Amino acid sequence: MNDRSTFNPGATVNAVAGELFKQAASEGRDALNAAELEKFVASFGAALAEGTPGGVDLRIELNNTREFGIVITAGQGGIDAQLDRDNFRKDRASVSASVELTDAADFLGLFRRTLAYRKMAALAQRDGRRPPDQVLEFCFGLMLGLAREYSAANPQAPFVLRTLELDSVQFNKKPTVGSARFEFGAPVAGRLPRPVHKIDKLIHPQSIGIIGVSATSMNFGRIILKNLMGSGYPKEKLTILRPGETEIDGVRCVESLKALDHKLDLLIVAVAADAVYGLVDEIIETDAVESVMLIPGSLGETAKSREPAAALAARINAAHGRPDGGPIFLGANCLGVVSHPGGYDSWFIPLERLPKPQKKPERNSVMLSQSGAFMITRLSQNPWLDPRFMLALGNQTDLTHGDMLGFFAERPDIETIGVYIEGFKDGDGLDFAKAVRKAVVSGKQVVVYKSGRTEAGAGGVMGHTASIAGDPVLFESVLRQAGAIVADDFNTFDDLFYIAGALHHKTVGKRIGAISGAGFEAVGMADSIVSETFALDMGVLEDATVKRVEEILAAKRLDALVEVRNPIDINPGADDEAHLLITQAFLDDPNIDAVVVGLDPTAPSIRALESSTLRPGFDLSDPKGTVHLMPPLVERNDKPVIGIVDGGVLYDAMAARLMDQGVCVFRNCGRGTRALVRYVEARLNADAIKNRNQ
């Protein structure tokens, strides 16, 4: 009989699994047979048998994924597990989490979202039994303990779990498992850690070298040189590596790396792809550079180049075993870096094609992207994103998403991080998820978009930066659980990255107030407060707020036309002041956590035009206009305010003036409200993560 004070069921399960692994391995197998599976299932008090007809079938899995290491997944089992997950809303069929970033109670919280849990809870309530939480938490705890014991992260593990699948699991008088599969393997060594502290040399270089600058034509290297000088980087800190030249555009030239008289913080490589291999060997051999930017493409993106590119990556990795960690490499197939604090722009896009005016008093975000073109188009269309740093990772020959996010997660000058991902290197998804968690716990926000969400899209990714796309549902589930804000498409990424930067210092809650002089817009806001996984509430106005708004409307002679409620249509006759006085009244109500206000630019009473021929002076220059009154209102209130400027090009100037002054503005009510829903959900999730980790 076991002494319950010392009995550890998890240790028993792990020990049994270890013995079964040894037995199977001694016979040359990497999977347990039927008898071994029955013994393993019995180790945690269950039987390998059919469950009760009409019971709720669960499927609980541990899978050692290429990107995230071991992931736990739970959801519908039996025949329901064979249904296409596209038939279900998000988190209803199953949920997943990184084993290293969850515990039994946390994962149970995720599992409560599934239909399987809701069925179990409903049956328990019908039969007068307790909810299934205790037995589920116990089961998840056993699975997580087993995963950690036989994980690549455990240096003592003689074997590594590959797959454990328990299907048609039921919890009746005795737990039953309808079918099981258990596979394992030998541990595999990973890459050496990169010396990520040298990223500081990359973004704040005190010396930059360039190789590949033409003396006679405007090639990529020459454009990069022009951009460096055009962005204000001092010529005396630049060096061009080009034999036979003494200077180009006033910048001194040297023959080679060996001819340098000092170690470079950064070397930008803009030569043909076939010249990169020998050059990288020279960089490693001479130890003349701290960080390297590899601009050329075609390294690992085609079938012909994959083998030599892999060998190149192996040589770079080996150099990280040196005492100083060796040089770090950004790219290949890399657009480059824009570092405002570092005072340089190395993109090969001419400055005249993509001006980068400062749109924030203090830049406090960073954008990391596997695709340089993604950053170009985002910034061109949305200059108010205004990152402090923008780095293109390209093929991740060396530096990875996890390396970069881990570095910026610790920087006090960064509050919001936007990331575009095509694929992870082996194991880097877990490093990235850990970095997300570290960033969130330290009060930062991480907005992520991953491409390759369809089979056709995944094929395009492989052709672009030699990445493997992975399962998008697993990607989203793991990263949301880590604390990231995961976008579904380009527009959603833009909206979430923007709203995260604009509202970072505001206090969020679930109760919203909606105001507009257009009836459709007020209703549209209310219709947009629900997402697949979360919903805001329409706050109930206090009597004092209702009276205050009625007084404002009476003063504006609109009281006979408007009924005070939430959402409220304040009539097209409401002027700028009426909009903002009512917004302030809503903000002062303790039952309202955020306000979305339609600013009605097309209404005749709003000062929304750059100039008015009908009413000269009744325009953006009028100090009684919204562009003058709204910024201080936003600044003095701790609650979020979203302004909606729904109109065409005539009203671009109004929106721009407001955004330049820090007002969060969207160009239609549905898009703005939906962004707020997603943002509030993520912020509340981040708050819960921080509370658990304090």
C-alpha angles and dihedrals in degrees: 000000000000124000102233092210090066104021112115112188091187092058090050093052092047093049093049090049091051093052091048091050090053092048094049093043091052087059093048095255130132095194134058118250126227096273092047092048090052090052092048093050090049090055090074096041100265134118128228096234144107115287131228115296109253093022123129112266116213130192116209119183143178113199127181099219126196093235107032105027113226114004126187118219129182133175145102116358139189116032091343089064089063093062117104108264088222086075090068135067117248114293093008101100096040144331131220137196139176109263090223093054102046142055132201096271093046093049091047087057089056093044092056087073092065128095089233091062092045091053091049092048092047092051091048091051092048092051095044094247130135118267113272094246098110097052092043093051089049091050094046089049091055091049094048092048091051091048093052092047092054100036129119085239089068106078090195095058111115090194135028122221113238104175136357114178123180112182133185090019114177131182108212127132086316122017115250132197116204096198138353140194125189125182131173141173146184120287115265123212115242132209122293114261114265118237091248093177086077089069083083087065088051096054098033103034118175089193132026129192125193128199121189100043113148116221092205110032141041098253124157092273092052092047089051090051090051091049092050091053093039091055090055103259108153116254091220090063092053127088127185118208104214127132117230097022129096098191142356121197089349094305118121120245130212130194100240148329090283090057093060115115093205139027112266120231089207136016118193112206114203102160131120115290095247090058093055097077097061092038093055090052089052091049091053093044097048096043086212098136137055098196135014133202113206108202101174121101130209093068104130095342096103130050091246094053101043098085097048090042090053090050089050091052089050091054091049090048092051090054089061087069090071117105092255093043094245124247123321121229128212114201144327106219086026128160090203138234138303110200114176094184089045090051097230144105115197099173113127090226109106112247091237089064096050116024114190107206117179110258100174129057087231121018107226108164138079130207120209117187137173087207120056092199089059090061093044094054094041092052094042091055097034111033089164089074083074102173123203090219132019118190129179112210099189114178096353091231085165119346112058139197089262092052093050097044091045090054096048093042088071098047114106092206092063124079104160129036124192118195133188113197132187097172145334130242114240110298094357094110088068091048088049093049090049089050090050089053091047091050093048094048089052091053101261129129124229119198115190135187121185123195126205093068093148133044090253092047092049089055090053091051092054089053093050112048105356093256133146109228103208129195110323094203092053090044093054095043094050096044095045088052088050089054105262125140102233118204124209099209144355096279092049090050090053092048096047095044090049097045092045090057094044097048102033094114096041126099112242134207140161101257116091134190119208123201132175142143088224115076095210090053095051090050091043091057091052090048091054101055096095127078130176092271107020144029137200120217128232102242118235109236118232117240090249090056092049090052092047092052091047089055091051091050092047091052088053092045091242099111094101091054103045134062112205112236140115116293093034130195103205094187129253088266092071112110130213093275093050091053093051098041090054090045089054091048090054091047090053091054111100089216093062122077100175139008130218109195127188106219092200099217094182093055112108093231095058123092094225107132127089086230133355122215092188095051109019111212093018091111145086091307092063110104088216090064129107094250088063101037103040103058094062090046090054092045097052097046123079092204120084120260121194117195119206118208102181106180143094133269092303087073100043089099092054092051092045094050091052095045091048087059095051100263112143104235132180127185097227133028098235094053093046095047094046090051089052091050092053092044096050091048091053094045093051089048090050091050090053091049092050091049091052092049099047 
